[in-house]
Amino acid sequence: MSVRILHCSKSINNYNICVKEKVVGFSKRLAETGDLIYIVVKHDKVTYCGVRGVIGEQTDYKPWENSELYVQSFNLENIEYCKPFNLSILASVGGKSWGIKYTQASKAIRDEEAINLLNEEFNVNKTNEFHSFLENDHEDVVIEDETLENVDNDELDIMGTFLTVKFHSEQHKSRGLETLVNKNFYNLFEEFKPRNTILITDNRKFSTSTMTDENTNKNINGISGIPDALLISFSKSRKIPLQINLIEYECYGEGKLKPMQKFDYLNGHIIPQLMRFASAFSVVTDTRIRENTIKSWADKIMNEFVYEDQSISDKVSNWVRTIYPNINEQKISYEFSKMLLDAFNTQLRIMLIIDELTSEQKETIRNVINSFKLSSQNSIEFLGYVVRLEQRINVIDSNSEYALSIQK
């Protein structure tokens, strides 16, 4: 276990979100489950600490503005509060450079004197209630303290150099984006752990319900849709423990190289497809059709995966017992079915995994998807991931963390 300080800079909003949502985020890959984290914020030119907790499991939940800046996010457990104290007390053991020494980039604190001082000061001021500073909406949301952002000069050790190459297409057997991501899903998305998720790539089973023309009694073309994969994630810390993720793979690949081709495909196919998925579960769709889709999908998850795959069944049992420790064995399936229905109605997210996507395009799609409301009145969420295929140029040090990639 390491002891760290998470500095929210002047963003009181970020500070409050960490506590309210029980989650912490980091701009670098450094924290580990089990670390003790002190959360601090600058207010009226003074850096205060008022919260500490233990870093739990990694999560995909990043509720802060500019969430793309946070490469790691963890659940926060065993939260404790104290009357906010001035963090400059660390100067007594760290000298004038205490800020750089102890708070820069949330590095692990190696100084036992500093660790003991933090613990003693926190315990002296411990309270049962969280002290929330007044939010200052005009301040920018940043990760690092403004006095620290220019002093992180640690030299980066480069493991190798790589060339970005094109995927052949979406489903090519050897160089397909969907093919390779499905095969390496948990290595790519470290926030999703196999023990806490069910990944279903047999996508043809999950088609949204169609609308019927009242005059002809025939299905209307273009309304239904089939996502490329389904991901169900579990977290005991969430109010609704399950999160439903509809995964859509899209690939420009070698077939769409010109800007106009990509523009037409994005606006003529990708965005409309994502909107069809969102609308199928949104209140904009007829209640009967929406409920048919939800019930059909939940039944297929139970009958064709939970009941048919012992590993999934065991996983589901562990999830339910985490929420209901004393539950009767016969009621586990019933409770999980209820959890599924709750998730479809309250926590639905669409994930786009693609080989090219600008930040502006991602924001546009997010705004479109967020406009669709579930029956709970929660917005449907959106996540966009860019996955690139890299070919090795040269390996320098296989033990290093960083690599350089060039696109020609």
N, C-alpha and C positions, 0 to 999 in steps of 0.2 A: 504494500500500500504506500502511495506517495501522498504528500500534502501539497496542494496547489492553491493559488489565488486566481480567481476569474475576475478580471477587471472589465466592467461594463462601460468604462470611460464616463462620459457625462450623460449617457442615455439612461435616465431613470425609468423610462418605459421598458427597456430591455431588462433592467434589474428587476422590475416588478413582474415581468412576464416569466422570468426564470422561476420565481417563487410561486406565482399563481398557477402556472402550467406544470410545475415540477419537472423542469427540463433545463439542461445547460448545453451551450454550443461553443465550439472551439474553431478558430480559424486555421489551426494546424493539427495534424494527426499526432497527438501526444498523450492524451488522457486515457486512462484505463478503468475498467469496472473495479470498484473497491477503493478508489482514491478518495481522500477527504478534500473537499473543495470549499474554500471561503469565497463568498461572493461580495464584491465591493463595487462602489459607484462614487463618482466625484460629484459633490453638491456644494455650491457656494465656495469653490476652490479648495475644498477639503475632501479627501478620499476617506469614505466611511465603509466599515464592514458591519453588517447587521444580520447576516444569514450564513449558515454553513450546512453542508449535507454530504452524503456519500454518493458517489457516482454509480448509478445502476447500469442496466444494460443499454447498449447502443440502440438508437431509435431513428426512424426516418422523419420524425416530427420536428419541424423547425418553424416555430410560430413567429419568429422575428421578421421585421422588414429586412430586405436584402438578404434573404435566407441563403442565397447561393454562396455567400461569403463564408458560411460555416461548413467546413468539411466534415466535422464530426458533431453529433448530437447525442446526448445521453439522458435517460431518465434520472431524476434526482430523488434520492431516498433518504430516510432518517433525517429530515429537515429540522434544524434547530434555529431559534431566533435569539437575538440579543439587542439591548439598547445600543444603537449604532455608536461605535467608537472610532476615533481618528487613527487611521492605519499608520500614520507617521510615527507611532510608537516604535515601529521596526527600525527607525533610525538609531535607536539606542544599541542595537546589535549589528546593524548593517551599514551604519554610517550614512553620509549624504547620498550615496548611490543606492539606498535601500529600495527605491522604486524599480530601478533597472534590475537589481539583484533578485528581488522576490516576486515582482508582479509581471515582468515582461513575458508576454506570450504564454502565460500560465505554466511556465516550466516548474518541474518538481523542485521544492525547497529542500536543500541538502543541509542547511544550518539548523542544528538541533535547538540552539538558543532561540532562533526565530520561531520555530515550530512550537516550543514550550511557551513563549511569550504570547503568541496568537491564542493558544489554548487557554492560558490563564486569564487573559483579558476578556475573551469571549465568555468564559464561565462566570467571571465576576459580574458581567453585565447581562447574563442570560435572562430572558423573559419568555412568556408563553404566547406572546402576540407579535406579529410581524409589523415593523415600523416601515410604512411606505412613504417615501418622500413625494412631494407634489410634483406631478409630471410637468415638464417644460416642453411643450409641443414644437417649439420652433428650433430646438436643437437637433442637429443631424444625428442619425443613427450610425454609430461606428462601433468597431470591435475593440480596437486597441486604444489605450489612453493617448491623448494627443501629445503628451510629453514623451511617449515611448515609441511612437510609430516610426521614428527615423533612426532609432538606435539598435534595431534588431539586425545586426550585421554578421550574424553567424554565417560562416562559409558553408555553402551547399556542396555536399559530396554527390557527384553525378555517377549513377550506376551504369549509364550507357546512352547511346544515341539511337534514334529510331526515325524511320521514314513513314509518314502517313500515306497509306495506299487506299484505293477504293474497294469497298465491298463489291462483289459481283452483282448481287441483287439482294432482295429480302430473304428468299428461301432457298438460295443455292446450297447444294449439299455440303460443299466445303468452304465456300467464301460468302455465305449468306449471313446477313446481320442477325435475323431471327434465329437461325440455326446455331450460330456461335454464342449469342447471348444466352439462349436457353441452356446450352451446354455448360456455360461458365457463369450462370446467374449469380450464385452465392459468392463467387470470387470477385465479381464486379460490384455487387451491391452489399457491402459489408454490414450495412445497417439492418439488413434482413437476415436473420439467422434461421437455418433449417428447422431448429426445434420450435421456433415461434411462428412459422409460416407454413402454408400449404400452397405450393405452386402447381397450377394445373395448366399444362400446355396442350392438352387434348381439347382444343378450342371449339371444334365443330359441334360440341354438345351444347354450347351456350349461345343461343340465338334469341334476340329480343323478340317479344310478341309483336305481331303485325296489326295494322289497322285495316278495317274492312270498309269498302265503299258501300254506303247504305242503299244505293240504287241498284248496283250490280251484285252485291253480296260477295265480291271478290277482294282478295288482298290488294292493298295499294303498294305498288313497287317503290323501292327506295326508302321505306320506312324502317324495316328491320335491319339489324346489324349483328355481326359476330366478332367479338374481340379476339385478338391473337392468343391471349393467355389470361388467366385469372389468378390473382395472388390474394390469399387471405392471411392477414397478419394478426397476431394476438399480443396484447400488452395488458397486464393486470392493473397497471397504473391509470389506464384510460377509463373514463366514465362508462363508455361503451367499449368493452374489451376487444371487439373485432373491428378490423378495418378491411373493407372490400376494395380491391384495386383491379380495374379493368385495364389490361395492358394492350397497347396497340403498337406494333412494329411498323415502321415505314423506312424506306431506303431509296435514296436517289441513285446510289450505286454507279455502275458504268453506263446505265441506260439514259440518265437525265443529267447531262453535263452543263448545258447552257442555262444561264440565269432565268430566261423566260420559261424554259421547261420546268424548272424548279418552282417558279412563281405560280404557274398554272396548276401544277400538281398539288402544291400546298393549299391553295385557295379553292381549287376545284374538286379535290379528293380528300386530303387529310383533314382539314378543318370541318367540312360537312360530315365526314365519318365520325369524328369525335363528338360533334353536336348530336348525331343520331344516338350515340351511346348515352350521352347526358340526358337527352329528352326522354329516352325510354324509361328512365327512373325518376324523372322530374314531374312536378305537379302540372306541367304544361300538357302532359299526356293524359288521356282519359284514365280515370281511376281504375276501372276494370282491367284495362290493358296493362297498366303499370303493375297492378297486383298480380296479374297472371304471370308476368315476366319474373317478378320477385319470387313467387311461390314455385314456379317451374325451376328456376335456378337453384333455390335452396333445396328442393327435393332431389335434384340431380347431384348436388354436392353430397348430400347425405347418402343417397341410394347407390351411387356409382363410384364414390370415392371413400367416404368415411366407413361405410359398411363393408366395402369390398377390399380395402387395403388395411391390413392389420397395423402397419406402421402409422398410418394416418389416424386410425381409430385410437391407438395408444396415445398419440399426440393430443388428440381432442380430449380424451379422458383426463390427461394431465392439466390441460387448460381449464377445463370445467372445475376440476378439484381445487385448482388454485383459487378460484372465485368462491366455490362452495365446498369447503374441506370435508364436511360430513354428509355429502350428498349420497343418496342411495344409487347403487350401480345402474339400476333400471331407469333412473331419471336423467342420466347423463346425456343421452341422445336427445331427449326432449328439451333439456336446457340449452344444448348447443343449437338446436333448430331455432329456438327463440332468439338466441344471440345472433344467429345469421340474419333473421328477419329484421332485428333491431339495426344491425349494421347496414343492411340494404336501404333502410329508411332514414338513417342518420349519418352514416360515415362511409360515403361512397367517393372514390377517387379514380380519376382517369390518368393513366401513365402513358406518355408517348415516349418511345425509345426510337431514336432516329439518328442518321449519320451526319446531318447538318441542321442547325437551328440557331438563329441569332437571338440575342437577349430581347430584342424588340419583338420578334415573332413569338417568342415564348410568352412574353407579357400580354400580347394580343390574344393568344389562345387562352391564357389563364383568365383573362377578363371575360371572354366569351363563355367558357365553361362555368365560371363562378356565377354567371347570371342565371343558371338553371338551379332551381330550388328543389330540395327533397320535401317529402311530406312533413318532416320535422322542421322545415323552413331553414335548415342548414344549407349552405351552398355546396354544390358538388365541387370537389377540389381537383386541382390539376398539377401534375408534375411532368416536367419535360427533361429527358436525359439525352445527351449526345454521346454516342459510342463510336469511336473511331478504330479502324484496323491499322495497327502499326507493324512495320517490318523492321527487324533489327539491322542496324548499320554496324554498331560496334558495342561490345560490352566491356566496360572499364572496371567496375567494381560491383559485383553481384550483391554485396552486403549493404550498399548505399541505398538511400530512399528515393532520390530524385532521378529523373531522366530528361533528356532533351529530345524533342520531336520536331521534325521539319516537314512541311507540306510543300511539294513542288508542283 
